[in-house]
């Protein structure tokens, strides 16, 4: 292991779920902008590949293998970061899982699983890293979703989990500000990915329409560029932005929907494809 750096060295970011997708793009973004980067995940081979894709030197990235819902694993990751760099300035909680399904067909165990992945992991990892973040006066960025702002159709237990994360994030922000730690939330719509529109194809059938397999459960706007979202994560962390909604125009629609639930329901129906079977 490399000799620890002095506390005055360049800042450090920990990206959970950073071995692929948005997490990897976010890790690459922080590394390109002068950060040391630790990447956390459960698959050592994938993490090492991610580190190799962004490393400018052997000391610029750190693979951290573990489950963010496990406090012992998180404690070990914190020790590895502290031994390597003696600091942590940014934690990006990017681990998450999506879903498809109807509420009347939703199994409680599936809701628990989604809460564990989307909420409990964020809570446990943030709690564990907090001593280092308080020391640096750093930032936490939680990756939410538009599904944490509105209750769109056909998303199974995902709405419930992301709404819980939205509430948890605001509570964290209010409680941790006195310790000098910022907590922000990024709420993006569907993000472009190679398997968009196909990874939930097996869920269509029965009462669930085929359109539900599409990104966002059948939303009518294009997928977001992952780099756009990663740039928002970086700005949220470094400029201490409390809440970022993407695409930006959705913030207005969310506000309208909260002010008038009837209008909000109408807008959600307009923004999603027909629920009728083809």
URSULHU-V921304 format. One record per residue. BURIAL is b if it has 24 or more other ideal C-beta (glycine too) atoms within 12 Angstrom, else e. Layout:
BEGIN
BURIAL ; BURIAL
END
This chain:
BEGIN
e ; e ; e ; e ; e ; e ; e ; e ; e ; b ; b ; b ; b ; b ; b ; b ; b ; b ; b ; b ; b ; b ; b ; b ; b ; b ; b ; b ; b ; b ; b ; e ; b ; e ; b ; b ; b ; b ; b ; b ; b ; b ; e ; e ; e ; e ; b ; e ; e ; b ; b ; e ; b ; b ; e ; e ; e ; e ; e ; b ; b ; b ; b ; b ; b ; b ; b ; b ; b ; e ; e ; e ; b ; b ; b ; e ; b ; b ; b ; b ; b ; b ; e ; b ; b ; b ; b ; b ; b ; b ; b ; b ; b ; b ; b ; b ; b ; b ; b ; b ; b ; b ; e ; e ; e ; b ; e ; e ; e ; b ; b ; e ; b ; b ; b ; b ; b ; b ; b ; b ; b ; b ; b ; b ; b ; b ; b ; b ; b ; b ; e ; b ; b ; b ; e ; b ; e ; b ; b ; b ; b ; b ; b ; b ; b ; b ; b ; b ; b ; b ; b ; b ; b ; b ; b ; b ; b ; b ; b ; b ; b ; b ; b ; b ; b ; b ; e ; b ; b ; b ; e ; b ; b ; e ; e ; b ; e ; e ; e ; e ; b ; b ; b ; b ; b ; b ; b ; b ; b ; b ; b ; e ; e ; e ; e ; e ; b ; e ; e ; b ; e ; e ; b ; b ; e ; e ; e ; b ; b ; b ; b ; b ; b ; b ; b ; b ; b ; b ; b ; e ; b ; e ; b ; b ; e ; b ; e ; b ; b ; b ; b ; b ; b ; b ; b ; b ; b ; b ; e ; b ; b ; b ; b ; b ; b ; b ; b ; e ; e ; b ; e ; e ; b ; b ; e ; e ; b ; e ; e ; e ; e ; e ; e ; b ; e ; e ; b ; b ; e ; e ; b ; b ; b ; e ; e ; e ; e ; e
END
